[in-house]
Amino acid sequence: MLNTSKRRLSISKWLKDNNPSEFYEPLKLQKYLFFYELFSKVEGKSYSLDYLKGYENGPVFSEVYGDYTYRIDEFEPNVDVNGNLEIEKDIAQKASFLAQILTKKELSNLTHEMNIWKAKEKDIEKGIKNVPLDEEDFNDNDEYITKNLKDLYSNEFINSVNVINIADKSFVVSKEDFYKLNSIQKDTLELLSNEELDNPVYISIGDEGELLVD
């Protein structure tokens, strides 16, 4: 028997349908769900922070964690069949993009900056399991961070680019330039993935066909 609500099955289904690589990364799925709910909260939309717990790697919705970890053979088909509630697609797209352009460590570090997690940090560091996170600890700074993250990329921009993930680097390139990439330029991206570059890395193709790092 699953514990995940139809709401979170539906939010998860959007990720599975539109960005499956992140759906199959448990930590990224969790951070996507977390930011979906926070973006909804600050926009005055329907949201839920029920079952939000503090883990070492950041906030986790415990019912999704349990179903995904121990009942994935039941969880995944239920996402497909029962994830049929209407959700805020623009918000889902922004939360998904954030999960796509940052590494798991970067996502964890980002959530560690938020008071809703930091307020329970001492208990989490002691190794206490399933520490409940309290919505009352979502303070003005958390709201500021959330609004900035939500407004960082417009849906129009997200729709205009592709993301190429290589190792721990996320290269963002316009759809037009993405289809122009040749084998030499793709090999160059492999080399760039070993460089000290901050995610996301914006790339483009110059007038002479050269690969540019913006």
Phi and psi in degrees as a GROMACS rama.xvg file:
@    title "Ramachandran Plot"
@    xaxis  label "Phi"
@    yaxis  label "Psi"
@TYPE xy
-86.4284  152.786  LEU-2
-105.938  -15.6822  ASN-3
-69.594  133.294  THR-4
-71.8087  160.366  SER-5
-61.8856  -30.8241  LYS-6
-58.6848  -51.225  ARG-7
-76.07  -27.3917  ARG-8
-61.333  -39.9712  LEU-9
-70.8211  -42.007  SER-10
-64.0486  -39.9855  ILE-11
-66.0856  -36.5298  SER-12
-61.8075  -38.4822  LYS-13
-59.8179  -42.8351  TRP-14
-66.1947  -43.3431  LEU-15
-61.8233  -39.0209  LYS-16
-75.9934  -33.143  ASP-17
-108.814  -21.4748  ASN-18
-149.775  65.2707  ASN-19
-59.7943  -30.3665  PRO-20
-61.2169  -33.9455  SER-21
-78.0919  -32.1163  GLU-22
-60.9998  -38.5187  PHE-23
-86.1516  9.03948  TYR-24
-108.578  102.25  GLU-25
-51.698  -42.3496  PRO-26
-66.2248  -40.1717  LEU-27
-68.2692  -37.3878  LYS-28
-58.5864  -45.0541  LEU-29
-63.3575  -42.7189  GLN-30
-70.4131  -34.9365  LYS-31
-60.0098  -47.9313  TYR-32
-61.5401  -42.257  LEU-33
-61.2963  -48.562  PHE-34
-73.037  -31.1587  PHE-35
-57.9472  -47.7779  TYR-36
-67.2918  -39.4454  GLU-37
-69.4686  -42.3536  LEU-38
-60.3632  -40.0347  PHE-39
-63.7787  -41.2798  SER-40
-59.8132  -49.8434  LYS-41
-74.4099  -16.459  VAL-42
-91.3094  -0.485825  GLU-43
74.9945  20.8528  GLY-44
-92.151  171.764  LYS-45
-62.3518  134.248  SER-46
-149.444  166.612  TYR-47
-149.935  127.03  SER-48
-110.968  21.964  LEU-49
-62.147  142.245  ASP-50
64.2209  24.2967  TYR-51
-82.5372  122.426  LEU-52
-122.734  157.031  LYS-53
-96.4999  119.884  GLY-54
-115.725  167.927  TYR-55
-56.6656  -37.0387  GLU-56
-91.8705  13.9761  ASN-57
117.633  -171.723  GLY-58
-66.8654  143.269  PRO-59
-140.961  136.016  VAL-60
-83.5382  109.458  PHE-61
-65.0584  -32.6941  SER-62
-69.384  -36.7066  GLU-63
-69.4869  -41.7272  VAL-64
-58.2717  -47.3388  TYR-65
-63.3966  -44.929  GLY-66
-67.3616  -42.7086  ASP-67
-67.7562  -40.1148  TYR-68
-76.6656  -41.3769  THR-69
-110.24  -14.0365  TYR-70
-136.26  39.6824  ARG-71
-60.2483  -33.2187  ILE-72
-67.1074  -21.6082  ASP-73
-97.7953  -35.8634  GLU-74
-63.0558  -48.6898  PHE-75
-62.6619  -49.1478  GLU-76
-64.1289  -28.7466  PRO-77
-70.6465  -32.475  ASN-78
-59.8404  -45.1733  VAL-79
-66.5828  -41.3033  ASP-80
-88.919  -43.5553  VAL-81
-102.135  -3.201  ASN-82
-83.4563  62.4793  GLY-83
-117.679  14.1278  ASN-84
-81.305  150.207  LEU-85
-69.1671  133.206  GLU-86
-126.669  170.098  ILE-87
-81.1907  99.0811  GLU-88
-65.9122  -36.0278  LYS-89
-64.6335  -37.5903  ASP-90
-69.7501  -42.5969  ILE-91
-59.309  -41.5738  ALA-92
-63.2995  -41.0511  GLN-93
-68.0833  -42.4548  LYS-94
-65.3079  -38.5925  ALA-95
-65.0046  -43.5937  SER-96
-62.052  -41.0397  PHE-97
-61.3924  -42.5199  LEU-98
-66.2755  -28.6592  ALA-99
-78.9783  -36.7241  GLN-100
-90.4656  -7.49926  ILE-101
-115.491  148.457  LEU-102
-74.0127  168.383  THR-103
-60.0049  -41.118  LYS-104
-65.0303  -42.7652  LYS-105
-63.7724  -39.894  GLU-106
-64.5367  -42.9724  LEU-107
-61.9208  -46.6965  SER-108
-60.7402  -36.7588  ASN-109
-63.3624  -45.7078  LEU-110
-69.6654  -25.1126  THR-111
-68.3717  -16.9048  HIS-112
-80.1391  -9.51814  GLU-113
-95.0328  137.436  MET-114
-64.361  -27.5413  ASN-115
-61.074  -27.8749  ILE-116
-93.5007  -44.115  TRP-117
-61.9457  -29.6546  LYS-118
-61.4079  -23.6767  ALA-119
-113.697  15.3639  LYS-120
-59.5074  -41.5487  GLU-121
-61.1931  -43.5372  LYS-122
-65.6199  -39.6738  ASP-123
-64.7144  -42.7343  ILE-124
-66.4512  -24.5968  GLU-125
-73.9743  -9.36747  LYS-126
90.8694  10.3136  GLY-127
-66.2602  132.632  ILE-128
-88.0034  147.674  LYS-129
51.7634  51.0399  ASN-130
-70.2882  118.983  VAL-131
-65.1618  134.169  PRO-132
-97.7061  136.092  LEU-133
-102.005  126.707  ASP-134
-59.1868  -26.2735  GLU-135
-64.4146  -18.9087  GLU-136
-83.7713  -4.51351  ASP-137
-75.5674  100.74  PHE-138
-100.398  -172.42  ASN-139
-62.4044  -36.1189  ASP-140
-66.7762  -39.1603  ASN-141
-61.7074  -41.1987  ASP-142
-64.3321  -40.3464  GLU-143
-61.8667  -47.207  TYR-144
-61.1714  -45.6754  ILE-145
-62.4636  -45.5915  THR-146
-64.0186  -39.7177  LYS-147
-65.5047  -40.9957  ASN-148
-65.3476  -40.934  LEU-149
-64.152  -36.7225  LYS-150
-93.7163  0.850588  ASP-151
-63.3615  -39.6392  LEU-152
-130.286  128.853  TYR-153
-76.8392  158.439  SER-154
-65.1358  -31.2157  ASN-155
-63.0428  -42.5809  GLU-156
-65.14  -46.2667  PHE-157
-58.6987  -39.1513  ILE-158
-71.01  -16.0598  ASN-159
-95.4733  -2.89525  SER-160
-127.711  163.88  VAL-161
-117.848  153.229  ASN-162
-114.557  128.386  VAL-163
-110.777  112.68  ILE-164
-96.535  119.422  ASN-165
-131.146  121.587  ILE-166
54.5557  -123.982  ALA-167
-106.139  24.1206  ASP-168
-114.327  142.587  LYS-169
-118.137  110.74  SER-170
-95.8544  125.721  PHE-171
-106.176  125.709  VAL-172
-140.601  145.925  VAL-173
-61.05  150.801  SER-174
-58.3657  -37.4093  LYS-175
-61.7011  -47.3772  GLU-176
-72.9614  -29.0548  ASP-177
-56.9712  -42.3162  PHE-178
-79.1302  -5.52601  TYR-179
-95.0324  -12.0706  LYS-180
-60.831  128.954  LEU-181
-102.586  178.061  ASN-182
-63.2875  -35.4033  SER-183
-67.2027  -43.5638  ILE-184
-66.1836  -35.8596  GLN-185
-66.872  -37.1002  LYS-186
-64.8718  -35.9503  ASP-187
-63.4008  -38.1758  THR-188
-62.8723  -38.1001  LEU-189
-58.504  -42.5446  GLU-190
-68.0679  -41.0079  LEU-191
-65.1725  -26.5338  LEU-192
-64.9418  -15.6993  SER-193
-94.2974  -3.3698  ASN-194
-85.6778  162.483  GLU-195
-81.5572  84.3227  GLU-196
-124.167  142.117  LEU-197
-85.1745  136.332  ASP-198
-75.9421  145.638  ASN-199
-79.6289  156.826  PRO-200
-103.01  118.532  VAL-201
-89.6708  127.324  TYR-202
-127.379  157.931  ILE-203
-152.867  170.411  SER-204
-110.544  125.646  ILE-205
-74.807  175.992  GLY-206
-62.1674  -28.4869  ASP-207
-94.356  10.3374  GLU-208
84.5982  6.97148  GLY-209
-79.3801  149.905  GLU-210
-85.9333  124.287  LEU-211
-110.896  136.383  LEU-212
-104.315  114.9  VAL-213
